[in-house]
């Protein structure tokens, strides 16, 4: 699908932006298709994926301006945020550390904003994103850019738990502001 990837992505994003995208779960299906395409993409579309991450960060950021006066609008906002979390997670799992690192602070800020919402339906997706971010950002990289092997699965688990604990401490202090 590599030769068609850019056109497929653009078409699916256009579907998400249609006025009738809420009908028959059209937006959900289009965003899930985007996530699957990203997850199964070949290495030769890496540059396209690198361009998509800032675009999806921008889409994620605009969800906070969505009107949520009633329950259905709130649900639409949270559903859109959850779908965007899934796409961002797929991008983090495909892109390398050097590509995503400059954008990670912004993504973490947005994820924290979602977590601040009481009774949000997409907190689980936020934590899945945090896991994907910790997998990429927490990787050990040598000076020549190659991945260093970690001594054991326990070391990886310990690093991930440490990152979660630091995140929760940050979140706790952030939520009191």
C-alpha positions in Angstrom: 0.0 0.0 0.0 3.0 2.3 0.2 2.4 4.0 -3.2 -1.2 4.8 -2.1 -0.5 5.7 1.5 -0.6 9.5 1.2 -3.8 9.4 -0.9 -5.4 7.0 1.5 -4.5 9.1 4.6 -5.8 12.3 3.0 -9.0 10.6 1.9 -9.6 9.2 5.4 -8.9 12.5 7.0 -11.3 14.2 4.6 -13.9 11.6 5.7 -13.3 12.6 9.3 -14.0 16.2 8.5 -17.2 15.6 6.7 -20.3 17.2 8.2 -22.0 13.8 8.4 -19.0 12.0 10.0 -21.0 11.4 13.1 -23.6 9.3 11.3 -23.2 5.5 11.2 -19.8 5.8 13.1 -18.1 7.1 9.9 -15.5 9.1 11.9 -14.8 6.2 14.1 -14.3 3.8 11.1 -12.1 6.3 9.3 -9.9 7.0 12.3 -9.5 3.3 13.1 -8.5 2.7 9.4 -5.9 5.5 9.8 -4.5 3.7 12.9 -4.4 0.4 11.1 -2.7 1.8 8.1 -0.1 3.5 10.3 0.5 0.3 12.4 1.0 -1.8 9.3 2.9 0.7 7.2 6.2 -0.1 5.5 9.5 1.6 6.2 9.3 3.5 2.9 6.5 5.7 4.2 8.4 6.9 7.3 8.7 10.5 6.0 4.9 10.6 5.6 4.4 9.3 9.1 6.8 12.0 10.4 4.6 14.6 8.7 1.4 13.2 10.2 2.4 13.4 13.8 2.3 17.3 14.0 -1.0 17.2 12.0 -2.6 14.9 14.5 -1.2 16.9 17.5 -2.9 19.9 15.9 -6.2 18.0 15.5 -5.9 16.8 19.1 -5.3 20.4 20.3 -8.4 21.7 18.5 -10.7 19.2 20.3 -10.3 21.3 23.4 -12.1 24.1 21.7 -15.1 21.9 20.7 -18.4 22.9 22.3 -19.6 20.5 24.9 -22.8 22.1 26.2 -24.8 18.8 26.3 -24.0 15.2 26.9 -24.0 14.3 23.2 -21.5 17.0 22.4 -19.3 16.0 25.3 -19.4 12.4 24.1 -18.4 13.4 20.6 -15.5 15.5 22.0 -14.3 12.6 24.2 -14.7 10.1 21.4 -12.7 12.3 19.0 -9.9 12.6 21.7 -9.9 8.9 22.2 -9.6 8.2 18.5 -6.8 10.7 18.2 -5.0 9.1 21.1 -5.1 5.8 19.2 -3.6 7.4 16.1 -0.9 9.1 18.1 -0.1 5.8 19.9 0.2 4.1 16.5 2.6 6.8 15.3 4.7 6.6 18.4 5.0 2.8 17.9 6.2 3.3 14.3 8.5 6.4 14.6 11.9 6.6 16.2 12.9 8.4 19.3 14.6 11.3 17.6 11.5 12.0 15.5 9.0 12.0 18.4 11.1 13.5 21.2 10.7 17.1 20.2 6.9 16.7 20.2 6.5 14.7 23.3 6.2 17.6 25.8 3.3 19.0 23.8 1.5 15.6 23.6 2.0 15.1 27.3 0.4 18.5 28.0 -2.6 17.5 25.9 -2.9 14.2 27.6 -2.8 15.9 31.0 -5.6 18.2 29.9 -7.7 15.1 29.0 -7.0 13.6 32.4 -8.1 16.8 34.1 -11.6 16.3 32.7 -13.8 14.7 35.3 -15.7 11.6 34.2 -14.0 11.5 30.8 -14.5 8.3 28.7 -11.1 8.3 27.2 -8.7 8.1 30.2 -7.8 4.6 29.2 -6.7 5.7 25.8 -4.6 8.4 27.4 -2.8 5.9 29.5 -2.2 3.7 26.5 -0.5 6.7 24.9 1.6 7.3 27.9 2.7 3.7 27.7 3.6 4.1 24.0 5.5 7.3 24.8 7.4 5.6 27.6 8.3 2.7 25.3 9.9 5.1 22.8 11.3 7.9 25.0 12.6 5.4 27.6 14.7 3.5 25.1 18.4 3.5 25.7 20.2 4.9 22.7 24.0 4.7 22.2 26.1 7.6 20.9 26.0 6.2 17.3 22.1 6.1 17.4 21.7 2.4 17.7 19.6 0.8 20.4 21.4 -0.6 23.3 20.2 -3.9 24.6 18.5 -3.9 28.0 19.7 -6.6 30.3 16.3 -8.1 31.1 12.5 -7.7 30.8 12.5 -6.7 34.5 14.7 -3.7 33.7 12.3 -2.6 31.0 9.4 -3.1 33.4 11.2 -1.2 36.2 11.9 1.7 33.8 8.2 1.9 32.8 7.0 1.8 36.4 9.4 4.5 37.3 8.2 6.7 34.4 4.5 6.1 35.5 5.4 7.0 39.0 7.1 10.2 37.9 4.1 11.0 35.6 1.6 10.5 38.5 3.6 12.8 40.7 3.7 15.4 38.0 0.0 14.9 37.3 -1.0 15.2 40.9 0.9 18.5 41.3 -0.4 19.7 37.9 -4.1 18.9 38.8 -3.9 21.0 42.0 -2.9 24.2 40.1 
